[in-house]
């Protein structure tokens, strides 16, 4: 068993979660529950396991000698390798479900039907179970069975890729798993609400989300506008922005930064002081928000020339002194040494010597210290241990291993 932190009682300790999913979004939801005390059992197919174990080989993933996608998404879990297509494997899963509080799955709906893993197959025998379902495009409608990754269902179908497209440019591609992680938090929220309902009623139930629904929610400003018939034109190039006070700029040392000053009349005098150009404040071209936006290209050229004369550290100090709203455009390779990310406990130490730093789940609970990330499990590392916990005798386990129904250690 994974050791609980001794400092405090974690809020989900005593709950058991079955992670019967693959890749990222659903397993990350299970991971978050484990950070705060749940015992998360990863159910995998013998021999191959979750494809996320080998996803780093994808061309889109940065390469590393450490299998960081698996370590990050499966830390603090236990793994059982169980052939769910075999009747005895399915029967063993039934015993696990009987001891579980939550089952998380993103198996395709048709596959769940063939494996008798739909909520309708489980609810009568397991009325207290919280069944957490994640799909690409939702569980109803003409595309309910369409496979979906976050690049297709979250980013492309929600309008994200189009709304961020520049004039005369094709849509860009999304970065790996960004939408999966956001969608996982939607599923976590639903699970916690279901647990509250169970505490009152004694009954579990099905909760669900989809990559499409989470993508639409995240893109809510643009989508809601479109539902009312209003849309923004495609983004102009940064040399001709809608506003020079909401743009990106390059410093002498090659560092980019972003400013976002939507309340222009409030911030404009201070920005003129930042760039040490007091005459700009009353230049007729820039005297009002309307005029500044009409002459945004000219103002951007002025700012480009000024910001290129000093390094980022110089401009950062001046922007802070005038309380501007800004941020460096961080290079991910700098984040390990980012003092704010560490102070905010967004990047934390681990108990995994192969990966000494990792990302924390994106929220904190006062007075509760979540688990430190431990090494992710080997395929089937805890198979025998878990089967014994649900009543299998050692000779039964050995027979299931010999038949290939159970794999691992």
ChimeraX attribute file (.defattr): number of C-alpha atoms within 10 A of each C-alpha:
attribute: neighborCount
match mode: 1-to-1
recipient: residues
	/A:1	10
	/A:2	14
	/A:3	10
	/A:4	18
	/A:5	15
	/A:6	9
	/A:7	10
	/A:8	11
	/A:9	15
	/A:10	21
	/A:11	15
	/A:12	15
	/A:13	15
	/A:14	11
	/A:15	16
	/A:16	21
	/A:17	26
	/A:18	26
	/A:19	27
	/A:20	21
	/A:21	23
	/A:22	20
	/A:23	20
	/A:24	25
	/A:25	31
	/A:26	29
	/A:27	26
	/A:28	28
	/A:29	27
	/A:30	33
	/A:31	27
	/A:32	24
	/A:33	23
	/A:34	26
	/A:35	25
	/A:36	22
	/A:37	23
	/A:38	25
	/A:39	27
	/A:40	28
	/A:41	26
	/A:42	29
	/A:43	25
	/A:44	24
	/A:45	21
	/A:46	19
	/A:47	15
	/A:48	11
	/A:49	21
	/A:50	22
	/A:51	14
	/A:52	18
	/A:53	20
	/A:54	14
	/A:55	16
	/A:56	19
	/A:57	13
	/A:58	10
	/A:59	8
	/A:60	11
	/A:61	13
	/A:62	10
	/A:63	12
	/A:64	9
	/A:65	7
	/A:66	11
	/A:67	18
	/A:68	19
	/A:69	17
	/A:70	22
	/A:71	21
	/A:72	20
	/A:73	22
	/A:74	30
	/A:75	23
	/A:76	27
	/A:77	27
	/A:78	25
	/A:79	28
	/A:80	28
	/A:81	29
	/A:82	28
	/A:83	22
	/A:84	20
	/A:85	12
	/A:86	13
	/A:87	12
	/A:88	16
	/A:89	18
	/A:90	18
	/A:91	12
	/A:92	21
	/A:93	20
	/A:94	17
	/A:95	15
	/A:96	22
	/A:97	20
	/A:98	15
	/A:99	16
	/A:100	20
	/A:101	21
	/A:102	27
	/A:103	24
	/A:104	26
	/A:105	26
	/A:106	23
	/A:107	20
	/A:108	19
	/A:109	21
	/A:110	13
	/A:111	12
	/A:112	15
	/A:113	14
	/A:114	10
	/A:115	16
	/A:116	13
	/A:117	21
	/A:118	19
	/A:119	20
	/A:120	11
	/A:121	13
	/A:122	17
	/A:123	17
	/A:124	10
	/A:125	12
	/A:126	20
	/A:127	15
	/A:128	20
	/A:129	27
	/A:130	26
	/A:131	25
	/A:132	25
	/A:133	25
	/A:134	26
	/A:135	26
	/A:136	25
	/A:137	25
	/A:138	21
	/A:139	17
	/A:140	8
	/A:141	8
	/A:142	9
	/A:143	12
	/A:144	16
	/A:145	17
	/A:146	13
	/A:147	14
	/A:148	19
	/A:149	21
	/A:150	27
	/A:151	19
	/A:152	19
	/A:153	26
	/A:154	32
	/A:155	25
	/A:156	20
	/A:157	19
	/A:158	23
	/A:159	18
	/A:160	20
	/A:161	18
	/A:162	16
	/A:163	18
	/A:164	12
	/A:165	17
	/A:166	16
	/A:167	12
	/A:168	10
	/A:169	10
	/A:170	10
	/A:171	15
	/A:172	12
	/A:173	11
	/A:174	17
	/A:175	12
	/A:176	15
	/A:177	18
	/A:178	15
	/A:179	24
	/A:180	25
	/A:181	20
	/A:182	19
	/A:183	28
	/A:184	25
	/A:185	20
	/A:186	20
	/A:187	25
	/A:188	23
	/A:189	12
	/A:190	18
	/A:191	27
	/A:192	15
	/A:193	13
	/A:194	22
	/A:195	20
	/A:196	13
	/A:197	14
	/A:198	17
	/A:199	12
	/A:200	9
	/A:201	10
	/A:202	12
	/A:203	16
	/A:204	22
	/A:205	20
	/A:206	18
	/A:207	20
	/A:208	19
	/A:209	23
	/A:210	27
	/A:211	31
	/A:212	26
	/A:213	20
	/A:214	26
	/A:215	23
	/A:216	21
	/A:217	17
	/A:218	18
	/A:219	17
	/A:220	15
	/A:221	10
	/A:222	18
	/A:223	19
	/A:224	14
	/A:225	12
	/A:226	12
	/A:227	9
	/A:228	8
	/A:229	8
	/A:230	11
	/A:231	13
	/A:232	9
	/A:233	10
	/A:234	14
	/A:235	17
	/A:236	13
	/A:237	15
	/A:238	17
	/A:239	17
	/A:240	18
	/A:241	20
	/A:242	18
	/A:243	22
	/A:244	25
	/A:245	25
	/A:246	18
	/A:247	19
	/A:248	21
	/A:249	23
	/A:250	21
	/A:251	20
	/A:252	14
	/A:253	12
	/A:254	11
	/A:255	16
	/A:256	17
	/A:257	19
	/A:258	16
	/A:259	17
	/A:260	17
	/A:261	19
	/A:262	13
	/A:263	10
	/A:264	17
	/A:265	12
	/A:266	10
	/A:267	17
	/A:268	21
	/A:269	16
	/A:270	19
	/A:271	22
	/A:272	16
	/A:273	17
	/A:274	20
	/A:275	16
	/A:276	12
	/A:277	12
	/A:278	14
	/A:279	9
	/A:280	19
	/A:281	17
	/A:282	12
	/A:283	12
	/A:284	10
	/A:285	18
	/A:286	19
	/A:287	14
	/A:288	16
	/A:289	18
	/A:290	13
	/A:291	13
	/A:292	22
	/A:293	19
	/A:294	16
	/A:295	18
	/A:296	24
	/A:297	19
	/A:298	17
	/A:299	21
	/A:300	21
	/A:301	13
	/A:302	14
	/A:303	17
	/A:304	16
	/A:305	13
	/A:306	17
	/A:307	19
	/A:308	16
	/A:309	14
	/A:310	13
	/A:311	15
	/A:312	20
	/A:313	12
	/A:314	12
	/A:315	17
	/A:316	16
	/A:317	12
	/A:318	18
	/A:319	20
	/A:320	12
	/A:321	12
	/A:322	15
	/A:323	13
	/A:324	18
	/A:325	15
	/A:326	17
	/A:327	14
	/A:328	14
	/A:329	13
	/A:330	12
	/A:331	9
	/A:332	8
	/A:333	8
	/A:334	8
	/A:335	13
	/A:336	13
	/A:337	10
	/A:338	13
	/A:339	11
	/A:340	11
	/A:341	14
	/A:342	16
	/A:343	10
	/A:344	13
	/A:345	16
	/A:346	15
	/A:347	21
	/A:348	18
	/A:349	16
	/A:350	19
	/A:351	13
	/A:352	16
	/A:353	10
	/A:354	13
	/A:355	17
	/A:356	12
	/A:357	17
	/A:358	18
	/A:359	15
	/A:360	21
	/A:361	19
	/A:362	11
	/A:363	10
	/A:364	14
	/A:365	10
	/A:366	6
	/A:367	10
	/A:368	14
	/A:369	16
	/A:370	22
	/A:371	21
	/A:372	18
	/A:373	24
	/A:374	20
	/A:375	19
	/A:376	20
	/A:377	18
	/A:378	17
	/A:379	24
	/A:380	25
	/A:381	17
	/A:382	21
	/A:383	23
	/A:384	22
	/A:385	17
	/A:386	18
	/A:387	20
	/A:388	13
	/A:389	12
	/A:390	16
	/A:391	12
	/A:392	15
	/A:393	12
	/A:394	12
	/A:395	9
	/A:396	13
	/A:397	18
	/A:398	13
	/A:399	12
	/A:400	18
	/A:401	18
	/A:402	11
	/A:403	11
	/A:404	17
	/A:405	22
	/A:406	28
	/A:407	24
	/A:408	18
	/A:409	15
